[in-house]
Each structure stands twice: as structure tokens, then as C-alpha cells.
Amino acid sequence: MSIWSKADFQQVRITIQGDVLAEHLELLKNYLLDRLHYGYRRIFLDMNAVQSFHPALIQLLVYIRRQFDKQGGKLSIEYRDGIIGEWN
């Protein structure tokens, strides 16, 4: 897995590439939540180049989205050239 980001004063665009394995999940969680704590309220997560991912990634993204919601932020996720909608 590789992660790179591009930020301006309002939002961060984060691109993830490769395979997201179980051992990457904690790193990814901290990486995303750090952006929220740094004051960024809009994060666009581009996962189009992710080849495969550990099933727990979905639960992690739900958790992170809830954290953003609680603090007035917005997490948008793009995967396979489509925006993933809200999870129930």
C-alpha cells in the first residue's frame, strides 16, 4: 500500500494505491484521523488504484466517517471510479 496526499487550506485529497492488508489498517486509521485533528474538515479519499483490501477496511472507513460526522467534517470516498454513498 502507498499513500500520498495533496492539501490546500480547506481540504485534503488522499490517494491510496496497491493492496490494503490487515497490517495497514491502523496506519491508515491514524493517517486519516490525524488530518481531522489538524483541522481539515473535508477529506477526499481516492481508492481507485487499490487492487485488493482486507475486509475490515469497510468497518474502518465506517468508523472514520462517523468520527468526521461528529466533528462536522466530511469524508468522501471514491472507489472504482464511483463515489461510495453513505453506509447505514
C-alpha positions as a printed NumPy array, in Angstrom:
array([[  0.   ,   0.   ,   0.   ],
       [  1.149,   3.502,  -0.721],
       [ -0.47 ,   6.741,   0.415],
       [  0.086,  10.24 ,  -0.839],
       [ -1.856,  13.399,  -0.231],
       [ -2.331,  16.863,  -1.585],
       [ -3.739,  19.569,   0.646],
       [ -4.855,  23.133,   0.417],
       [ -6.225,  25.287,   3.212],
       [ -9.707,  23.696,   3.045],
       [ -9.388,  20.039,   2.116],
       [ -7.084,  17.081,   1.63 ],
       [ -7.104,  14.671,  -1.284],
       [ -5.605,  11.326,  -0.265],
       [ -4.772,   8.639,  -2.806],
       [ -4.225,   5.04 ,  -1.782],
       [ -2.666,   2.538,  -4.168],
       [ -1.89 ,  -1.174,  -4.118],
       [ -3.136,  -3.823,  -1.703],
       [ -4.51 ,  -2.759,   1.683],
       [ -3.583,  -5.534,   4.102],
       [ -4.616,  -6.037,   7.73 ],
       [ -1.316,  -4.618,   8.939],
       [ -2.022,  -1.362,   7.063],
       [ -5.336,  -0.633,   8.77 ],
       [ -4.001,   1.002,  11.933],
       [ -1.641,   3.176,   9.892],
       [ -4.482,   4.236,   7.606],
       [ -6.772,   4.968,  10.556],
       [ -4.159,   7.176,  12.2  ],
       [ -3.315,   8.884,   8.92 ],
       [ -6.935,   9.849,   8.247],
       [ -7.8  ,  10.851,  11.802],
       [ -4.63 ,  12.952,  12.019],
       [ -5.913,  15.046,   9.125],
       [ -9.145,  15.634,  11.026],
       [ -7.228,  16.642,  14.148],
       [ -5.05 ,  19.003,  12.079],
       [ -8.239,  20.907,  11.269],
       [ -9.108,  19.617,   7.827],
       [-12.857,  19.12 ,   7.63 ],
       [-13.076,  17.826,   4.061],
       [-11.191,  14.742,   3.003],
       [-11.49 ,  13.148,  -0.403],
       [-10.186,   9.569,  -0.342],
       [ -9.324,   8.209,  -3.8  ],
       [ -9.144,   4.401,  -3.714],
       [ -9.423,   3.766,  -7.462],
       [ -5.905,   2.313,  -7.606],
       [ -6.49 ,  -0.138,  -4.731],
       [ -6.068,  -3.644,  -6.092],
       [ -7.493,  -5.536,  -3.101],
       [ -8.259,  -4.816,   0.528],
       [ -8.757,  -6.588,   3.831],
       [-12.493,  -6.943,   4.668],
       [-12.027,  -4.952,   7.896],
       [-11.27 ,  -1.864,   5.796],
       [-15.005,  -1.28 ,   5.322],
       [-15.591,  -1.223,   9.096],
       [-12.634,   1.109,   9.5  ],
       [-13.989,   3.535,   6.911],
       [-17.419,   3.495,   8.583],
       [-15.756,   4.327,  11.907],
       [-13.698,   7.13 ,  10.383],
       [-16.701,   8.585,   8.585],
       [-18.585,   8.672,  11.905],
       [-15.679,  10.5  ,  13.534],
       [-15.761,  13.086,  10.76 ],
       [-19.538,  13.443,  11.114],
       [-19.244,  14.005,  14.868],
       [-16.769,  16.825,  14.339],
       [-18.558,  18.499,  11.458],
       [-16.322,  17.089,   8.739],
       [-16.969,  15.261,   5.504],
       [-15.238,  12.148,   4.207],
       [-15.875,  11.346,   0.532],
       [-14.618,   8.043,  -0.835],
       [-14.105,   7.22 ,  -4.483],
       [-13.597,   3.588,  -5.422],
       [-13.624,   2.04 ,  -8.882],
       [-14.475,   5.369, -10.461],
       [-17.591,   5.944,  -8.382],
       [-18.323,   7.784,  -5.177],
       [-19.303,   5.457,  -2.338],
       [-22.52 ,   6.671,  -0.733],
       [-23.427,   6.764,   2.915],
       [-23.413,   3.457,   4.758],
       [-26.242,   2.544,   7.095]])
